[in-house]
Structures are given as C-alpha cells and as structure tokens.
Amino acid sequence: MARPTPHPSPLSATVASLMPRARAELAELVAFRSVADPAQFPVSECEAAADWVADALRAESFEDVALLDTPDGTQSVYGRLPGPPGAPTVLLYAHYDVQPPLDEAAWISPPFELTERDGRWYGRGAADCKGGLVMHLTALRALKAEGGVPVTVKVVAEGSEEQGTGGLERYAEEHPELLAADAVVIGDTGNFRVGLPTVTATLRGMTMATVEVHTLEGNLHSGQFGGAAPDALAALIRVLDSLRAEDGSTTVDGLDADAAWEGLQYEEEAFREDAKVLNGVELTGSGTVADRIWARPAVTVLGIDCPPVVGATPSVQASARALVSLRVPPGTDATEAGKLLAAHLESRAPWGARVSVEQVGQGQPFRADTGSPAYAAMAEAMRTAYPGEEMQTAGQGGSIPLCNTLATLYPEAEILLIGLSEPEAQIHAVNESVSPQELERLSLTEALFLRRYAASRAS
C-alpha cells in the first residue's frame, strides 16, 4: 500500500504505526450488517455493532459508557474520557449504522467484507461512517501514546443516522447536558478531493415523504378496461414529473430554487467524472454545479412500489406509491419545505386521483461559523497533516440532522465537519470504499487539532 509522506513528527509516526490496527478494526465493524431497518436486516446486527463500539470505548478508558435507547427504537453509544483539569470538552461524532448494500451482486467484493483493492479498502460503511469511528479511535490512541489527550473527550456513535428518524436528536433534546461541549467534530463528511483537506461549511437539510395514489378498488384487465380506467401508476408518474422543470431543476410550488453558492467551485467535467455520468447525458438544473448541489433544493424519487417487469400482468394499476426525498439548503426551513412538498404533490393529481402524502423523515440544514477559533486550529492541523496544502471550505448536499440540534442546544459550541467521504468513496452506492491514506492523514489531523485547540483555549 502506497503511503503518503508523513510530517516528520513523533505523532505522525505513531498514527502511521496504528494503521494496521485501524484496518483490522474497520474490517470487524464493516462485517456488521448494521442497517437500521428491521425490514431489511435483523436488529441484532445493529445491536452487535453498538456493543462493539461500547467495548472499544471501555478499552480506551472511557467512563460512563452507555447504550442510549433513543425514541426511534435504536441505540446510540456514548462515552466520556476525562481530560486535564480545566481543559475544554470536545464531542466527537460518527455513526455505526449504514445504508443497505443495494444490489449485492453488483459489488465487486462482498459488501460486508472489507477488501483491499487498487490501494483502497472496499465495504459498506468503510467511509460512511464506520471509518469515522476508526478515525476518532486512532487519533485518541496516538495522543495517548504521545503524552496524553489534552482535552476532555465525549464520543457519540449514532445508530440510525442513515434512516433520518431523529432518534439521537430527540434524545439529546431530552438530556441536554449529555452532549454539551466547547467544540464538536462531526466525522461524517469528507474532503473535496483525495489529498485536499476540506471542512464542510454547509449541509442541506432534507424532508422525506411517501406519496400514494389510488384510483380503483382493484386492478383491472388492461384489455377490457384500459383506455378509460384511470391508471394509478400513470397518475403517480405525472405527479412525480411535476417536481422537475424541463431542464431537470427542482420545482416545488413556493420553494426558492435560484440561490448561488459563493466559495469553492465544482468544475462540471470533474463532477461528471466523480458522478460517472454517461457520455452524452446532460447534467440537470441550471447555474453552477456548486449552486445546484450545495445552495439549491434537490428532489429525488428514491423508490416506487409497482409491479416489477418480471411477473407483471396486463393490468391497470389501482394504486401506486413512491418515496420522495427533498434536500433543502441553509436558509430554508425543512418543516416548511415538507409542507410545500406535500401541497405540491397533492395539487398535481390528474383525473381526480386520490393522493395522500405522509412525511417519514426530516432534518434541518446547517451552516457552520468558519471564522471561529476552532477553525483556526483545524486549519493549522490540516496544514501540517497535508504538507503543501491549505484547508478548503466546501458545501455538502447531504444532511446530518444532529448538527442543527447541537447548534440549538449549545449555541456557543464550535462545530466542525470533516471525514472520509470524498468523491471516490462512492458512499450510498455499490462498491463503497475508503482511502487508507485519507484515514491516516485525517486521524493525524484530528490528533493535531485536539492539541492545538487545547493550547488555544489555555492561552
């Protein structure tokens, strides 16, 4: 495995020496099929992953280690590592639940078996976000080996982040003292490019809804009734099509969709390569790529319940259902956006079809204060861990609902977002992977940050 040239310091050498352990632990974590949806995988898989995290924290001398039974029926893991008297408190966040593997046959190697290939480690959750947990553990172990951890550390590993069910957010609101900290490092985003150190300044929020269409009491023979009987699947397709303009821009009645992104730009050719857009296929929307993915709303149809092609009968469908996701940028309230989405879907029903909409998930958007002292400490840490590079700030189109909850509960806390989910990682897709070089450099970054943040608070 090619290794980046580390900064010549005892701390960087210690991080490098810990990488074999990091790989072994990531392999253990990836092996848990911890999809927080009992309809897809047994609850025991998430429970086993939570137990693994709790044992890892206890082994590092964390106190008050607990499995938090959150209101959505899942478990998050918490622990506290006391620092020197008077030291600031830093909360480190990651999540151990993962996205489902999708089509397991499309994976080059088994999704729940960490596999090294072409200099990367492949497996579901390797980058998002079990790798984030390993990053936190590696940074703390390096500090302990090189003089000690200079801050009080709290770790929380969420158990249902990918489902967007809000369990940890509600738990934090009910126990506001638990996660209180001076600074928060969310280990669930990623660099803009491999080797380009990046903090995430904004996150889009999201609202998810199911839309269901009913037109008939039951399916009908398409030869006998087709042409006059209202087809629920056709009605659903029309409803969903109304969510996009001709150029593919998201169009939800009453929702602003023309904001501009100021900052690091995403060149179109680079985006096409990262997204693996087929030759001749156009990108959707207008404005810059950064406008579209970081500053504007984006609708996605995540799934449709309808007969599969294999086994389909010649029938007019009586009902059809879809799951719709709407990402919303900072400055837009996700609750209001959800109401606008529901009203839009209901208003577009053709032929008097009966349309019902149910919200099934929500998270507010987030904007970080990148001018805070913690960001200065992070910039110094990244400059050292990535020689010759300066910290960049970018947006991210995804959502981490806990960020807004923490910002509301602890308005004085400085919140930073880093992580391993750079474009090559292909998170949420088949063949997800993590760069071991990035894991090493970001583990070093976090260790350096904790040192420099503690020093800045003491001065």
Beta strands, then each sheet from edge to edge (+ up, - down):
strand 1: 63-69
strand 2: 75-81
strand 3: 89-95
strand 4: 115-117
strand 5: 120-122
strand 6: 152-158
strand 7: 183-186
strand 8: 198-203
strand 9: 205-214
strand 10: 220-221
strand 11: 298-305
strand 12: 315-316
strand 13: 319-328
strand 14: 354-363
strand 15: 366-367
strand 16: 392-396
strand 17: 414-417
strand 18: 433-434
sheet 1: 1+ 2- 6+ 3+ 7+ 17+
sheet 2: 4+ 5- 18+
sheet 3: 15+ 8- 16-
sheet 4: 11+ 13- 9+ 14-
sheet 5: 10+ 12-
end
